[in-house]
Amino acid sequence: MSRPDAWKGTIDDPPINAWSRWLNSLLIGVPLVLVVYVWLLKRRGPLAAGVGGAMVAFSPSILAHASLATTDACFALFGLLGLAAFVWRMRQPTWGRFVLLGVVIGLALAAKYSGVFLFPVTGILFLTELWPATVGPRWKRVVSTCAQTGGRLALLVLLAGITLWGTDWFSFTGPLKTLSFEDTPPDSAWISWLGDGPRARWVMDTGSTPIHWAGCA
């Protein structure tokens, strides 16, 4: 559908987006409420679960984002699942649960890059988990704890990155943006940050050019 401005909606958009909005409510909004309900049911019983589930279900923000085809409700769901996966892994540390944690964080990042907050959160929790298990002088404990935490975070970033890449079908499209220098509008944030000189052209062309493995077309 053609429109005067590709970045602005029109009054005709709601009927066009009805199917995607309905799917977003069904596949993201409902599971988000159920996750909160089941989590509270297991930890605090049916009363807390009913109150918590209702607070989420009737939250104006959740109602707004779950009824729109946006990424916010999806991010809320997978961000919450990421925290749940970490708690699950903390209770019984296994490699399987660690891998699941990395996958869920990758899905949260796929929903919205704000999911990066899960890395420092898990880093802090790794520190609290590893510190009591170390022995020796304090400086050795600090070095050992930080080294182990860094290793775990590096592996977690790798797992999440592979998952994030997989949600794009392992595509080698532009890593930074989808528009070339010539197609970037003058009021774009890229222009305001980088200007419109040779450096800006190099950055934006690099960001929008597909990447190919050596020997691949």
Secondary structure as GFF3:
##gff-version 3
##sequence-region A 1 217
A	DSSP	alpha_helix	13	16	.	.	.	ID=ss1
A	DSSP	alpha_helix	18	24	.	.	.	ID=ss2
A	DSSP	pi_helix	25	29	.	.	.	ID=ss3
A	DSSP	alpha_helix	30	44	.	.	.	ID=ss4
A	DSSP	alpha_helix	46	57	.	.	.	ID=ss5
A	DSSP	alpha_helix	60	66	.	.	.	ID=ss6
A	DSSP	alpha_helix	72	91	.	.	.	ID=ss7
A	DSSP	alpha_helix	95	111	.	.	.	ID=ss8
A	DSSP	three_ten_helix	113	117	.	.	.	ID=ss9
A	DSSP	alpha_helix	118	130	.	.	.	ID=ss10
A	DSSP	three_ten_helix	131	133	.	.	.	ID=ss11
A	DSSP	alpha_helix	138	167	.	.	.	ID=ss12
A	DSSP	alpha_helix	189	194	.	.	.	ID=ss13
A	DSSP	alpha_helix	198	208	.	.	.	ID=ss14
###
